[in-house]
């Protein structure tokens, strides 16, 4: 049996999950806790969809030892709970028995599958290949960046009693640099640098068309794309959150360009949205610069050969090329660079 903290080691298969409802975790006084079972589970098993969690509950895989009002511990033993909307109070205990087909598979990646570009006592900077998810989610459970890290540094993690954690994320299709922390203090300090915009980031992207200007500043607010069938799609909208990106041309080709993009804010899909807004969407982008039906068909594997040729690449051509941050222990400024991956180099060579 394995206890299940908020950020468990996802490279290990789970058989039984145990959670306790606590007001402190929900940022509520204990006597104000009154949360749905499915909503509570999604806070902790955040790589599964609400529907997947509800299926587990209805399937009889979840048991609840319920605390009564005014009590901090349950009196009765756990019983199977099949109602996703069952309300839980502070102190209730929830147990999930993961059925075999849904268990997270052990990562099979060898240490050689992890490219470490910088390492010291506090941090790692790794080079993520394209199409590799950073964390398990949805259909991508068996091989992710964090699983490769844990497979490589597992023995060290046991000595430190702290699993290495990522300090930020990249989309599955985006390649390049990811900063990781090796202890809680470093993790908190680097996360604060990201929140305070003290981390310098430079991305390289291949865009459609040849920009007339050598560069510029895109200062357009970003918010949800209203009316879109794709929930995660963003757009440049007047009432969105302030967003700013500078860009400059590195190379011009016949029908595309390699550009440098530096985001000063961290909005979802910021570079992709901003470059699309000035008429130069990223090569391979299935969501921006094309009919969004392309994205929907791609998600089910139904793209036609003509659509694949029109996209130019099977993934959006975005690479986290350079990152600079302050070492939380020494105060030293660390800068790491990553070379353009082979798929982007090949595309440029062909165009």
C-alpha positions as CSV (number, residue, x, y, z in Angstrom):
1,X,0.0,0.0,0.0
2,X,1.3,3.4,-0.9
3,X,0.3,6.7,0.6
4,X,-0.5,9.3,-2.1
5,X,0.9,12.8,-1.5
6,X,-0.1,15.7,-3.7
7,X,3.0,15.3,-5.9
8,X,3.7,11.6,-5.7
9,X,6.4,9.7,-7.7
10,X,4.5,8.9,-10.9
11,X,7.2,6.6,-12.1
12,X,5.9,4.0,-9.6
13,X,2.7,2.1,-10.2
14,X,-0.1,2.8,-7.7
15,X,-2.2,0.0,-6.3
16,X,-4.0,1.7,-3.4
17,X,-4.3,5.4,-2.8
18,X,-5.1,6.8,0.6
19,X,-6.1,10.4,1.2
20,X,-7.5,12.4,4.1
21,X,-9.7,15.4,3.7
22,X,-8.1,18.3,5.6
23,X,-9.3,21.9,5.7
24,X,-5.7,23.2,5.5
25,X,-5.2,21.5,2.1
26,X,-8.4,23.2,0.9
27,X,-7.6,26.5,2.5
28,X,-10.7,26.4,4.6
29,X,-11.4,26.2,8.4
30,X,-12.1,22.5,9.3
31,X,-15.8,23.2,10.1
32,X,-16.4,24.8,6.7
33,X,-15.2,21.8,4.7
34,X,-18.1,20.4,2.6
35,X,-16.6,19.1,-0.7
36,X,-17.8,16.7,-3.4
37,X,-15.9,13.4,-3.5
38,X,-15.0,13.7,-7.2
39,X,-13.9,17.3,-6.8
40,X,-11.8,16.4,-3.8
41,X,-10.1,13.5,-5.7
42,X,-9.4,15.7,-8.7
43,X,-7.4,18.1,-6.5
44,X,-4.9,15.4,-5.7
45,X,-5.1,13.0,-8.7
46,X,-4.8,16.0,-11.1
47,X,-3.5,14.1,-14.1
48,X,-6.9,12.3,-14.4
49,X,-10.1,13.9,-15.9
50,X,-13.2,14.4,-13.7
51,X,-15.0,11.9,-15.9
52,X,-12.2,9.3,-15.3
53,X,-12.5,9.9,-11.5
54,X,-16.3,9.6,-11.6
55,X,-15.9,6.3,-13.5
56,X,-13.6,5.0,-10.7
57,X,-16.2,6.0,-8.1
58,X,-19.2,4.5,-9.9
59,X,-17.1,1.3,-10.6
60,X,-16.8,0.6,-6.9
61,X,-13.1,1.4,-6.6
62,X,-13.4,4.1,-4.0
63,X,-14.2,3.7,-0.3
64,X,-14.9,6.4,2.3
65,X,-14.6,6.5,6.0
66,X,-16.7,9.6,6.7
67,X,-16.2,12.0,9.5
68,X,-19.4,13.4,11.1
69,X,-20.0,17.2,11.7
70,X,-17.8,18.5,14.5
71,X,-15.5,15.5,14.5
72,X,-11.9,15.5,13.2
73,X,-11.7,11.7,12.7
74,X,-14.1,9.2,11.3
75,X,-15.8,6.7,13.7
76,X,-17.0,4.2,11.2
77,X,-15.0,1.9,9.0
78,X,-14.6,2.7,5.3
79,X,-17.4,1.6,2.9
80,X,-17.6,1.6,-0.8
81,X,-18.9,4.9,-2.1
82,X,-20.4,5.0,-5.6
83,X,-21.8,8.5,-5.6
84,X,-19.4,11.1,-7.2
85,X,-21.4,13.9,-5.5
86,X,-21.0,12.5,-2.0
87,X,-20.1,15.4,0.3
88,X,-17.0,15.0,2.5
89,X,-16.2,16.8,5.8
90,X,-12.8,17.5,7.4
91,X,-11.2,14.3,8.7
92,X,-12.9,11.9,6.2
93,X,-10.6,9.3,4.8
94,X,-10.8,8.2,1.1
95,X,-9.2,5.0,-0.3
96,X,-8.9,4.3,-4.0
97,X,-8.0,0.8,-5.3
98,X,-6.7,1.4,-8.9
99,X,-7.8,-1.3,-11.3
100,X,-5.0,-3.0,-13.2
101,X,-5.7,-1.5,-16.6
102,X,-5.6,2.1,-15.2
103,X,-2.4,1.8,-13.2
104,X,0.4,4.1,-14.1
105,X,3.0,2.0,-15.8
106,X,6.6,1.9,-14.7
107,X,8.8,4.0,-17.0
108,X,11.0,1.8,-19.2
109,X,13.4,4.6,-20.2
110,X,17.1,4.2,-19.5
111,X,19.2,6.9,-18.0
112,X,20.6,7.6,-21.5
113,X,17.1,8.8,-22.5
114,X,17.6,11.9,-20.2
115,X,19.8,14.7,-21.5
116,X,21.1,16.8,-18.6
117,X,22.7,20.1,-19.7
118,X,23.4,21.6,-16.2
119,X,23.6,20.0,-12.8
120,X,24.7,21.2,-9.3
121,X,23.7,20.4,-5.8
122,X,20.4,22.4,-6.0
123,X,19.2,22.2,-9.6
124,X,19.1,20.3,-12.8
125,X,18.4,21.7,-16.3
126,X,17.3,19.0,-18.7
127,X,16.7,19.1,-22.5
128,X,13.2,17.8,-23.2
129,X,12.7,16.1,-26.6
130,X,9.7,17.0,-28.7
131,X,6.5,15.0,-28.2
132,X,7.5,13.9,-24.6
133,X,5.0,14.9,-21.9
134,X,6.5,16.4,-18.8
135,X,4.0,14.6,-16.5
136,X,1.6,11.6,-16.9
137,X,-1.9,12.7,-18.0
138,X,-4.7,11.3,-20.1
139,X,-3.4,8.9,-22.7
140,X,0.3,9.6,-21.9
141,X,1.1,7.6,-18.8
142,X,4.1,5.3,-19.4
143,X,7.0,7.6,-20.5
144,X,7.3,11.2,-19.4
145,X,10.0,13.6,-18.5
146,X,9.5,13.3,-14.8
147,X,9.5,9.5,-15.0
148,X,12.9,9.6,-16.8
149,X,14.3,12.0,-14.2
150,X,13.1,9.7,-11.3
151,X,14.4,6.6,-13.1
152,X,17.8,8.3,-13.4
153,X,18.0,9.8,-9.9
154,X,16.0,7.3,-7.9
155,X,18.7,6.2,-5.6
156,X,19.7,9.8,-4.9
157,X,16.1,10.7,-4.2
158,X,15.9,7.9,-1.6
159,X,18.9,9.3,0.3
160,X,17.6,12.9,0.1
161,X,14.0,11.8,0.9
162,X,12.8,14.3,-1.7
163,X,11.8,13.6,-5.2
164,X,13.2,16.0,-7.8
165,X,10.5,18.3,-9.0
166,X,9.9,20.3,-12.2
167,X,9.9,24.1,-11.7
168,X,7.8,24.8,-14.8
169,X,6.3,23.0,-17.7
170,X,6.5,22.8,-21.5
171,X,3.7,21.6,-23.8
172,X,4.2,18.0,-25.0
173,X,5.1,19.2,-28.5
174,X,7.5,21.9,-27.4
175,X,11.1,20.9,-27.0
176,X,13.9,22.4,-25.0
177,X,15.0,23.4,-21.5
178,X,13.2,22.5,-18.3
179,X,14.5,23.5,-14.8
180,X,14.2,21.0,-11.9
181,X,14.8,21.4,-8.2
182,X,16.6,18.8,-6.0
183,X,15.3,20.0,-2.6
184,X,12.2,21.8,-1.3
185,X,14.0,25.1,-0.6
186,X,15.4,25.3,-4.1
187,X,12.0,24.4,-5.6
188,X,10.2,27.1,-3.7
189,X,12.9,29.7,-4.5
190,X,13.0,28.9,-8.3
191,X,9.2,28.8,-8.5
192,X,9.2,32.3,-6.9
193,X,11.6,33.5,-9.6
194,X,9.2,32.3,-12.3
195,X,6.3,34.0,-10.5
196,X,8.2,37.3,-10.2
197,X,9.4,37.1,-13.8
198,X,13.0,36.9,-12.7
199,X,13.7,34.0,-15.1
200,X,14.9,35.0,-18.6
201,X,13.6,32.7,-21.4
202,X,14.3,32.7,-25.1
203,X,12.5,30.4,-27.5
204,X,13.3,29.6,-31.1
205,X,10.4,29.1,-33.4
206,X,9.8,28.5,-37.1
207,X,7.0,30.6,-38.4
208,X,5.0,30.5,-41.6
209,X,5.7,33.3,-44.1
210,X,8.7,35.7,-44.1
211,X,8.3,38.7,-41.8
212,X,8.9,42.0,-43.4
213,X,10.3,43.5,-40.2
214,X,13.4,42.3,-38.4
215,X,11.6,42.1,-35.1
216,X,9.3,43.9,-32.7
217,X,7.2,43.9,-29.6
218,X,3.8,42.2,-29.4
219,X,1.8,43.7,-26.5
220,X,-1.6,42.1,-26.8
221,X,-3.8,40.8,-23.9
222,X,-4.5,37.1,-24.0
223,X,-7.7,35.3,-22.9
224,X,-9.9,32.4,-23.8
225,X,-10.9,32.1,-27.4
226,X,-14.6,32.8,-27.2
227,X,-16.8,30.6,-29.3
228,X,-14.1,28.0,-29.9
229,X,-14.9,24.3,-29.7
230,X,-11.4,23.8,-28.2
231,X,-11.5,24.6,-24.5
232,X,-7.8,25.2,-24.1
233,X,-7.6,27.6,-27.1
234,X,-6.5,31.1,-26.3
235,X,-6.7,34.4,-28.3
236,X,-5.6,38.0,-28.4
237,X,-8.6,39.7,-26.8
238,X,-9.1,43.2,-25.5
239,X,-10.2,42.1,-22.0
240,X,-7.5,39.4,-21.6
241,X,-4.5,39.4,-19.3
242,X,-1.6,41.7,-20.1
243,X,0.9,39.8,-22.3
244,X,4.1,40.9,-23.9
245,X,6.5,39.2,-26.2
246,X,9.5,40.5,-28.1
247,X,10.6,38.7,-31.3
248,X,13.4,39.0,-33.8
249,X,14.3,37.2,-37.1
250,X,17.3,34.9,-36.9
251,X,17.1,33.5,-40.5
252,X,14.8,34.1,-43.5
253,X,13.9,31.2,-45.8
254,X,11.8,31.0,-48.9
255,X,8.5,30.6,-47.2
256,X,9.3,30.6,-43.5
257,X,11.6,32.2,-40.9
258,X,13.4,31.1,-37.8
259,X,12.7,33.7,-35.1
260,X,13.7,34.3,-31.5
261,X,10.9,35.0,-29.1
262,X,11.2,36.3,-25.5
263,X,8.0,36.2,-23.4
264,X,7.9,38.7,-20.6
265,X,4.7,37.1,-19.2
266,X,3.7,33.5,-19.0
267,X,0.3,33.2,-20.5
268,X,-0.9,29.9,-21.9
269,X,0.3,29.4,-25.5
270,X,1.6,33.0,-25.4
271,X,4.2,32.7,-28.2
272,X,1.9,30.7,-30.5
273,X,-1.0,33.2,-29.9
274,X,1.2,36.3,-30.4
275,X,2.9,35.1,-33.5
276,X,-0.4,34.1,-35.0
277,X,-1.8,37.5,-34.1
278,X,0.8,39.3,-36.3
279,X,0.2,36.9,-39.2
280,X,3.0,34.4,-38.7
281,X,1.7,31.3,-36.9
282,X,4.1,28.5,-36.1
283,X,4.9,25.8,-38.6
284,X,3.1,22.6,-37.5
285,X,0.7,24.4,-35.2
286,X,-2.7,22.6,-35.4
287,X,-4.6,25.1,-33.3
288,X,-3.4,28.5,-34.4
289,X,-3.3,29.8,-37.9
290,X,-5.5,27.0,-39.3
291,X,-9.1,25.9,-39.0
292,X,-9.4,24.5,-35.4
293,X,-11.1,21.5,-36.9
294,X,-7.5,20.4,-37.8
295,X,-6.7,20.2,-34.1
296,X,-9.9,18.3,-33.3
297,X,-9.2,15.8,-36.1
298,X,-5.5,15.5,-35.0
299,X,-6.6,14.6,-31.5
300,X,-8.4,11.5,-32.9
301,X,-5.7,10.7,-35.4
302,X,-7.9,11.6,-38.4
303,X,-5.7,14.1,-40.3
304,X,-5.5,13.5,-44.0
305,X,-2.2,13.2,-45.8
306,X,-2.9,16.6,-47.4
307,X,-3.4,18.2,-44.0
308,X,-0.2,16.7,-42.6
309,X,1.7,18.1,-45.6
310,X,0.1,21.5,-45.1
311,X,1.2,21.6,-41.5
312,X,4.8,21.0,-42.5
313,X,5.8,19.3,-39.3
314,X,4.0,16.8,-37.0
315,X,4.4,19.1,-34.1
316,X,4.5,22.9,-33.6
317,X,8.0,24.2,-34.2
318,X,8.8,25.7,-30.8
319,X,12.0,25.1,-28.8
320,X,13.0,26.6,-25.4
321,X,16.5,27.6,-26.4
322,X,17.9,29.6,-23.5
323,X,17.0,30.0,-19.8
324,X,18.7,32.0,-17.1
325,X,17.9,32.0,-13.4
326,X,19.6,32.6,-10.0
327,X,21.0,29.7,-8.1
328,X,19.0,29.8,-4.8
329,X,22.0,28.6,-2.7
330,X,24.9,30.6,-4.2
331,X,23.2,33.6,-5.8
332,X,25.1,32.9,-9.0
333,X,23.3,33.6,-12.3
334,X,23.0,30.4,-14.3
335,X,22.4,30.5,-18.0
336,X,21.9,27.3,-20.1
337,X,21.3,26.9,-23.9
338,X,20.0,24.1,-26.0
339,X,20.7,23.6,-29.7
340,X,17.9,23.4,-32.2
341,X,16.5,19.9,-32.4
342,X,16.9,17.8,-35.5
343,X,13.3,18.0,-36.7
344,X,13.5,21.8,-36.8
345,X,16.9,21.8,-38.5
346,X,15.6,19.4,-41.1
347,X,12.6,21.6,-41.9
348,X,14.8,24.6,-42.3
349,X,17.2,22.7,-44.5
350,X,14.3,21.7,-46.8
351,X,12.9,25.2,-47.0
